[in-house]
Amino acid sequence: MPKTKTSPIPQPSGGNAEPPASRPHVPGYGIPKSPKGMLSWRFVNEQMAKARHYWICTTRPEGRSHAVPVWGVWVAETFYHGGGPDTRKARNLARNPQAAVHLGSGEDVVIIEGVMELIAKENADPALAERISGAYEAKYKMRHPPPFWALRPRVVFAWAGEDIKTATRWRFAEKK
């Protein structure tokens, strides 16, 4: 079974500072080496907060990939979603918490790769659980109590519309 959390997951940017950005390495696509035209972290926050559908990609026990659309919320710069313990994605995450989440559209792209952590009802921080449930209610007109899965980002990629020259990458240290 995956570890459960007893406190809020730290924010990627620490809540106040813009995380350091760089350019992704994608040879042959014309992505400039210069930082001019890179996106701000605010772009990621806005896209993740307003999206209605997200795709979660996990790995099956035999190594095949699994992708599924979900509802979710972006709270304190962390992506949260639910899912019953018997779903394929939950079983995959229990075995291998490595995952990727991306928005439902190919426009204004945000891709987050990292580690999912299960926040169980009995171990959830009550204030955080209330914020997440309130965000679900505001977005989907329904409350969502724990358990939640929380994506702890390791790397985030984003670009605006069809302009691949805005491609930006943010890397985050692994949390121990």
Secondary structure, DSSP 8 states (H G I E B T S, - for coil): ---B-SS----TTTTTS---EE----TTS---SSSTT---HHHHHHHHHH-S-EEEEEE-TTS-EEEEEE--EEETTEEEE---TTSHHHHHHHH--EEEEEESSSSSEEEEEEEEEEE-GGGS-HHHHHHHHHHHHHHHSS---S-EEEEEEEEEEEEETTEEEEEEEEE-----
